[in-house]
Amino acid sequence: MGNRITLECATGRDIRDPVEKIIFAHRSLAEKPLYLFARDSD
């Protein structure tokens, strides 16, 4: 069903759920500037 995007941050967390991924990203950016890496795998 399309591409799977996994978001990994500096903490080493792997978030698969798109909604939770967005929420976590916003919280992380709000608290501390983290480097977010987005990878798409087939």
LOLUMZA-807701 format. One record per residue: y, x, z of N, C-alpha, C in turn; residue in three letters. Coordinates in nm, 3 decimals, m for minus. Example, Ala and Ser with C-alpha at 12.3 -4.5 7.8 and 13.67 -1.06 7.14 Angstrom:
BEGIN
n.c2|n.c1|n.c3|ca.c2|ca.c1|ca.c3|c.c2|c.c1|c.c3|rest
m0.569|1.319|0.780|m0.450|1.230|0.780|m0.330|1.320|0.780|ALA
m0.225|1.285|0.708|m0.106|1.367|0.714|0.003|1.290|0.787|SER
END
This chain:
BEGIN
n.c2|n.c1|n.c3|ca.c2|ca.c1|ca.c3|c.c2|c.c1|c.c3|rest
m0.120|0.085|0.000|0.000|0.000|0.000|0.125|0.088|0.000|MET
0.144|0.162|m0.106|0.263|0.245|m0.113|0.248|0.376|m0.039|GLY
0.359|0.441|m0.012|0.354|0.571|0.054|0.363|0.555|0.205|ASN
0.297|0.645|0.275|0.306|0.645|0.421|0.404|0.753|0.463|ARG
0.502|0.714|0.541|0.603|0.811|0.584|0.586|0.840|0.733|ILE
0.563|0.964|0.765|0.549|1.002|0.906|0.672|1.080|0.947|THR
0.729|1.041|1.058|0.851|1.105|1.107|0.819|1.192|1.227|LEU
0.847|1.320|1.215|0.823|1.410|1.327|0.957|1.467|1.373|GLU
0.975|1.470|1.504|1.099|1.524|1.557|1.072|1.653|1.632|CYS
1.173|1.710|1.691|1.159|1.839|1.758|1.063|1.830|1.876|ALA
1.045|1.710|1.931|0.958|1.692|2.046|0.812|1.697|2.003|THR
0.787|1.682|1.874|0.651|1.690|1.825|0.584|1.554|1.822|GLY
0.662|1.449|1.827|0.606|1.314|1.824|0.585|1.270|1.681|ARG
0.480|1.193|1.660|0.453|1.142|1.526|0.458|0.990|1.531|ASP
0.555|0.933|1.462|0.574|0.789|1.466|0.533|0.728|1.332|ILE
0.441|0.633|1.336|0.392|0.572|1.213|0.460|0.439|1.184|ARG
0.492|0.365|1.289|0.554|0.234|1.271|0.698|0.251|1.223|ASP
0.736|0.192|1.111|0.870|0.210|1.055|0.979|0.163|1.151|PRO
0.957|0.050|1.216|1.058|m0.004|1.308|1.074|0.088|1.428|VAL
0.961|0.125|1.487|0.967|0.212|1.604|1.024|0.348|1.565|GLU
0.995|0.389|1.442|1.046|0.515|1.391|1.199|0.513|1.388|LYS
1.254|0.403|1.338|1.399|0.391|1.328|1.462|0.387|1.467|ILE
1.402|0.308|1.557|1.454|0.296|1.692|1.454|0.431|1.762|ILE
1.341|0.503|1.750|1.329|0.633|1.814|1.431|0.730|1.758|PHE
1.451|0.724|1.628|1.548|0.812|1.563|1.688|0.785|1.615|ALA
1.725|0.657|1.626|1.857|0.621|1.674|1.876|0.665|1.819|HIS
1.774|0.642|1.901|1.784|0.681|2.041|1.797|0.832|2.054|ARG
1.718|0.903|1.974|1.721|1.050|1.979|1.858|1.101|1.938|SER
1.911|1.045|1.830|2.040|1.091|1.779|2.151|1.054|1.877|LEU
2.133|0.942|1.946|2.235|0.898|2.042|2.237|0.990|2.164|ALA
2.117|1.031|2.207|2.109|1.115|2.326|2.129|1.262|2.290|GLU
2.043|1.313|2.201|2.053|1.452|2.162|2.032|1.465|2.012|LYS
2.106|1.553|1.947|2.087|1.577|1.803|1.955|1.648|1.778|PRO
1.860|1.577|1.716|1.730|1.636|1.688|1.711|1.651|1.538|LEU
1.626|1.744|1.502|1.597|1.763|1.361|1.481|1.672|1.322|TYR
1.506|1.583|1.227|1.403|1.488|1.186|1.348|1.529|1.050|LEU
1.216|1.532|1.042|1.151|1.569|0.917|1.076|1.449|0.863|PHE
1.109|1.407|0.743|1.039|1.294|0.683|0.946|1.344|0.574|ALA
0.819|1.309|0.588|0.721|1.350|0.488|0.650|1.228|0.434|ARG
0.634|1.220|0.304|0.554|1.111|0.249|0.424|1.165|0.195|ASP
0.315|1.099|0.234|0.183|1.140|0.187|0.121|1.026|0.107|SER
0.046|1.060|0.005|m0.015|0.957|m0.078|m0.136|0.898|m0.007|ASP
END
